Amino acid sequence: MRILKLFLLTAGLSLLVLASCDLFTPKPEPGSRNYVWELDTLNMPMNSLYSVWGASPDDVWAVGPGGTQYDRLLHYDGTQWSTYTNEIIWCDGRTLFGFSADDIWMGGNAGWRDRGAGIWHYDGNKWEKYYVYNPDEDYWDIDIADIWGNDPNDVYACGMIGFYDGTNSSCYGFILHYDGAEWREIARADFNSQFLNIRKENDKVYVFSYGLDIETGDDDVEFYLVKEDSLEQIFSNKRSEIRWAGLSSIDGKVYLIIDRDVYMYKRNRFEQFLHVDNEEFMRHVCGRTENDIFIPMYDGIVHYNGADMEYIYRFHDKNLRFASMPLILEKDIFFSILNLKSSVYEMVLHGRLLEE
C-alpha cells in the first residue's frame, strides 16, 4: 500500500509540474504595430510568386515555378529586385528555406534536364543542384512542396508523387530528411495524399496532407505525426467541413490551423490557442512570438499582440492575394503577393518596423 501511495504521489507531482510549466513561462512583450509598408512589383513573365526567404532585409530571394530557367529566381539587395542570372535555374522552385546567407535550400520539380523532384542549394556564391528524388517507378508527376528545418543538420522536405495509368490517377505524399551529409526518403504514404507543409517542434515532426477524393470531390484534410517507421494520423476531416488548414511555426512552436481556429498539439490532444473571428481570414498565421502574430486576410493583414486583433495593412485592390508564408526578420517582413488580374507581374509587400 505504501508503494502504491508513493507512486500516486510521484505521478501527481509529475502532472502538476507539466501543467504548471506554461503558467510560469514568461510571456513575450506585445508586438509593435508601427509599420511602414511598400508594395514592390516584380517582373516575372508567365510566373506566380510562390516563396520568399532571406537572411537580412538587403539579401532576400523570391521564386516561382513558372517562367523559364533564366528568370524564375529573383533577388533583393535592399534597394531593388532583379532577376538572378548567374546560374541557370532548372528547378521550378516552389519553396525556399534557409539558415544564413550561405545556406539556403530551394525545392520543386527537378526541371527539364532531370526526371524527379529537385532540391537546390545556395552556398553564398552560387546556386546548384544538390539532390534529385527520383524513385524507380513509372510516375507522371513529382514535386517538393515545402522545406523546413530547425537546424542546418536537421532539415525536412515534403511533397507528392503522382501516378496515372490512362484511366485512374493517384497521389502519395513523401518526406525527405537531410542530416547534414545527405538527403534521403524517410516516409512515403500508402494512401491518397499530397504533403504540403512540414514543421518540427522538439522531437515531433508534423505534416499537413491534402488528399484528392476523385469519386466524391470532397477531399481529405489531414494532419500526421511522422514516426520512425510510420505516419500517425492525428486529425482528419472533409474539405466541405473546413475552409482552411495548414501548419505554422512561431518561436519554435508548431501551430495547426483548422478552419478559423489555431491549435497547439499537446499531450496527444488539440488545445485551442486562437480563434480568428473574421470571415476574411485566409489560410495561415505567422509571427515572431505568440504575442506578435500576423494574420493574412483577403483584404489585408491583421495583427495579434496577445490581447486583441487589429488591421495593420489593407489591400487597395481586391485582386491581390497572399501567396505563401512570409519572411519575418527582426524588424522587417516580406509577404509574397499574387496579382489575380495579371500573368506578368507579381508583388512583394515589405513592412518595416519603425522605432517607437
C-alpha positions in Angstrom: 0.0 0.0 0.0 2.9 2.4 0.8 4.4 1.7 -2.6 1.1 2.5 -4.3 0.7 5.7 -2.3 4.3 6.7 -3.2 3.6 6.0 -6.9 0.4 8.1 -6.9 2.1 10.9 -5.2 5.0 10.9 -7.6 2.6 10.7 -10.6 0.6 13.6 -9.2 3.6 15.8 -8.7 4.8 15.0 -12.3 1.4 16.0 -13.7 1.5 19.2 -11.6 4.9 20.1 -12.9 3.8 19.5 -16.5 0.6 21.5 -16.0 2.4 24.4 -14.4 5.2 24.8 -16.9 3.1 27.1 -19.1 1.9 29.1 -16.1 5.5 30.1 -15.1 6.9 30.7 -18.6 7.4 34.4 -19.1 5.2 35.9 -21.8 6.8 37.8 -24.6 6.2 41.6 -24.9 3.3 42.6 -27.2 4.5 43.1 -30.8 4.5 46.6 -32.2 2.1 47.6 -34.9 4.1 50.6 -36.1 5.0 49.6 -39.6 5.5 51.4 -42.9 4.6 49.4 -45.9 5.8 49.3 -49.5 4.4 47.1 -52.3 7.0 46.2 -54.8 6.1 45.0 -58.3 8.3 42.2 -59.8 8.8 41.4 -63.4 8.0 37.7 -63.5 6.7 36.8 -67.0 4.3 33.9 -67.0 5.1 33.1 -63.4 3.5 33.1 -60.0 5.4 34.0 -56.9 5.4 31.0 -54.5 8.1 31.6 -51.9 10.3 34.3 -50.3 13.2 33.8 -48.0 16.3 35.8 -46.9 18.9 36.2 -44.3 18.6 40.0 -43.9 16.5 42.9 -45.3 19.1 43.5 -48.0 19.5 39.9 -49.0 16.1 38.4 -50.0 15.2 35.7 -52.6 11.9 35.1 -54.3 11.0 32.2 -56.6 8.1 30.8 -58.6 7.6 27.6 -60.6 6.7 29.2 -63.9 8.6 31.4 -66.3 11.9 29.9 -67.7 15.1 28.7 -66.2 16.5 32.1 -66.9 14.1 34.3 -65.0 12.2 32.3 -62.3 14.5 33.4 -59.4 14.8 37.0 -58.2 17.0 38.7 -55.6 16.5 41.9 -53.5 19.6 43.9 -52.4 17.8 46.2 -50.0 17.1 48.7 -52.8 15.7 46.9 -55.8 14.6 43.5 -57.1 16.4 42.0 -60.0 16.3 38.7 -62.0 19.1 36.3 -60.9 21.1 35.2 -63.9 24.4 33.9 -62.5 23.3 30.3 -63.0 20.6 28.6 -65.0 17.9 27.5 -62.5 16.4 24.3 -63.8 14.5 23.6 -60.7 11.0 25.1 -60.9 11.2 26.5 -57.4 8.1 26.2 -55.2 9.7 26.7 -51.8 12.7 28.5 -50.3 14.1 28.0 -46.8 17.5 28.7 -45.2 19.6 29.4 -42.1 22.0 32.0 -43.3 23.1 33.9 -46.3 25.3 31.0 -47.4 23.0 28.1 -46.5 19.7 28.3 -48.5 17.5 25.5 -49.9 15.1 25.6 -52.8 12.7 22.8 -53.8 10.3 21.9 -56.6 10.3 19.8 -59.7 13.8 19.0 -61.0 13.1 20.6 -64.3 13.7 19.7 -68.0 17.2 18.2 -67.5 16.3 15.8 -64.7 13.4 13.5 -64.0 12.3 13.8 -60.4 11.8 16.3 -57.6 14.7 18.7 -57.3 16.5 20.3 -54.3 19.0 23.0 -55.0 21.4 24.7 -52.6 23.0 28.2 -52.3 26.3 28.4 -50.6 26.8 32.2 -50.7 28.4 32.0 -54.1 26.2 30.1 -56.4 23.1 28.0 -56.8 23.5 24.4 -57.8 21.6 21.2 -57.9 22.1 19.2 -54.7 19.7 16.3 -54.8 17.1 14.7 -57.1 14.4 12.5 -55.6 13.7 10.1 -58.5 12.1 6.8 -57.4 12.4 3.9 -59.9 8.7 4.0 -60.7 6.5 4.9 -63.6 5.2 8.2 -62.1 3.8 11.1 -64.2 4.4 14.0 -61.7 6.5 14.7 -58.7 7.2 17.8 -56.7 8.7 19.2 -53.5 6.1 21.4 -51.8 7.8 22.6 -48.7 11.2 22.6 -47.0 11.7 23.4 -43.3 14.3 22.8 -40.5 15.3 23.9 -37.1 19.0 23.2 -37.6 21.3 23.1 -40.7 21.8 19.4 -40.0 18.1 18.6 -39.5 16.1 19.7 -42.5 12.9 18.2 -43.9 11.2 18.4 -47.2 7.8 17.1 -48.3 5.9 16.7 -51.5 3.9 14.3 -53.6 4.4 11.7 -56.3 1.6 11.1 -58.8 0.6 8.2 -61.0 -1.7 7.8 -64.0 -2.5 4.6 -65.8 -4.6 6.1 -68.6 -7.8 5.7 -66.6 -7.1 6.3 -62.9 -4.9 8.7 -61.1 -3.4 8.7 -57.6 -1.0 10.8 -55.5 1.1 9.8 -52.5 2.9 12.1 -50.1 6.5 11.7 -49.2 9.0 13.1 -46.7 12.7 13.6 -47.2 15.3 14.4 -44.5 18.8 16.0 -44.6 21.2 15.1 -41.8 24.0 17.5 -42.7 25.5 14.9 -45.2 22.8 13.7 -47.5 19.1 13.7 -48.3 17.1 10.5 -48.1 13.4 9.4 -48.1 12.2 8.7 -44.5 8.4 8.3 -45.2 6.0 7.5 -48.0 2.3 7.4 -47.7 0.3 4.4 -48.9 -2.9 6.4 -49.0 -4.1 9.2 -51.4 -2.3 12.3 -50.3 -0.3 15.4 -51.1 2.1 16.5 -48.3 2.0 20.3 -48.5 3.6 21.6 -45.2 6.1 20.1 -42.7 7.2 21.5 -39.4 9.1 20.3 -36.3 8.8 21.1 -32.6 11.3 19.4 -30.3 11.2 15.8 -31.4 7.8 15.9 -33.1 7.5 16.3 -36.8 4.1 17.3 -38.2 3.0 17.1 -41.8 -0.2 18.6 -43.4 -1.8 16.4 -46.0 -4.4 17.2 -48.7 -5.9 14.1 -50.4 -7.9 14.4 -53.6 -11.1 12.4 -53.5 -11.8 11.8 -57.2 -15.0 9.9 -56.6 -16.9 12.3 -54.3 -15.0 15.5 -55.0 -14.9 16.1 -51.2 -11.2 16.0 -50.4 -9.5 14.8 -47.3 -7.8 17.3 -45.0 -5.4 15.6 -42.5 -2.5 16.1 -40.1 0.1 13.4 -39.3 2.9 12.9 -36.9 6.0 11.4 -38.5 7.1 8.4 -36.6 10.3 6.4 -37.1 8.7 3.9 -39.4 5.1 5.1 -39.8 2.7 8.1 -40.1 0.3 8.6 -37.2 -2.9 10.4 -38.1 -3.9 13.0 -35.5 -6.7 14.8 -37.5 -8.9 14.1 -40.5 -11.9 15.8 -41.9 -13.5 16.6 -45.3 -12.8 19.7 -47.2 -16.5 20.6 -47.2 -16.3 21.0 -43.4 -13.1 23.1 -43.4 -12.4 26.3 -45.1 -8.6 26.5 -44.4 -5.9 24.2 -42.9 -2.2 24.3 -42.6 0.9 24.4 -40.4 2.9 27.3 -39.0 6.0 27.6 -36.7 6.3 30.6 -34.4 9.1 30.9 -32.0 9.9 27.2 -32.2 6.3 26.1 -31.6 4.1 24.4 -34.1 0.6 25.7 -34.7 -2.1 23.8 -36.6 -4.7 25.8 -38.5 -8.1 24.2 -38.8 -10.8 26.5 -40.4 -10.5 29.7 -38.4 -9.0 28.2 -35.3 -5.4 27.9 -34.4 -4.3 25.0 -32.2 -1.3 23.5 -30.5 -1.0 19.8 -30.1 0.0 18.9 -26.5 -0.1 15.6 -24.7 -1.9 14.0 -27.6 -4.7 16.4 -27.8 -5.5 19.7 -29.6 -5.5 22.9 -27.5 -7.0 26.0 -29.0 -4.6 28.9 -29.0 -6.6 31.4 -31.0 -9.9 31.9 -32.8 -9.9 34.3 -35.8 -13.4 35.8 -35.7 -13.2 37.3 -39.2 -14.7 35.9 -42.4 -11.8 37.4 -44.4 -9.3 35.0 -42.8 -7.0 33.4 -45.3 -5.2 30.2 -44.7 -2.4 30.7 -42.2 -0.8 32.6 -39.3 2.8 33.6 -38.8 4.9 35.6 -36.4 7.9 36.2 -34.2 6.3 35.2 -30.9 2.8 34.3 -29.6 2.2 38.0 -28.9 3.5 39.2 -32.3 1.4 37.3 -34.9 0.4 38.3 -38.4 -2.8 37.0 -39.8 -3.3 37.3 -43.6 -6.8 38.2 -44.7 -8.4 38.5 -48.1 -8.5 42.3 -47.6 -5.2 42.9 -45.7 -3.2 41.9 -42.6 -4.4 41.7 -39.1 -2.0 41.7 -36.1 -2.5 39.9 -32.8 -0.5 41.2 -29.9 -1.6 38.8 -27.2 -4.6 40.9 -26.3 -6.5 41.9 -29.4 -6.5 41.9 -33.2 -6.2 44.9 -35.4 -5.7 45.6 -39.1 -2.2 47.0 -39.8 -2.5 46.9 -43.6 -5.3 46.9 -46.1 -5.2 46.0 -49.8 -6.1 48.7 -52.2 -7.0 46.1 -54.9 -9.4 43.2 -54.4 -7.4 41.2 -56.9 -4.4 40.9 -54.6 -3.9 37.7 -52.6 -1.3 36.4 -50.2 0.6 33.5 -51.8 2.6 31.7 -49.0 4.3 32.1 -45.7 6.2 35.4 -45.4 9.8 36.0 -44.5 9.8 37.5 -41.0 13.0 39.2 -39.7 13.7 41.2 -36.6 12.3 44.5 -37.9 11.2 43.5 -41.4 8.5 41.3 -43.0 8.2 40.3 -46.7 4.9 38.8 -48.0 4.6 37.2 -51.4 1.6 38.6 -53.2 -0.3 37.2 -56.2 -2.0 39.5 -58.6 -5.0 37.7 -59.9 -5.6 40.0 -62.8 -2.1 39.8 -64.3 0.1 36.9 -65.6 3.1 39.2 -65.9 3.6 40.9 -62.6 3.7 39.6 -59.1 4.4 41.6 -55.9 6.2 41.6 -52.6 4.7 43.5 -49.7 7.5 44.8 -47.5 6.8 46.0 -44.0 9.4 47.9 -42.0 9.1 48.3 -38.2 9.6 51.9 -37.1 11.1 52.9 -33.8 8.5 53.7 -31.2 
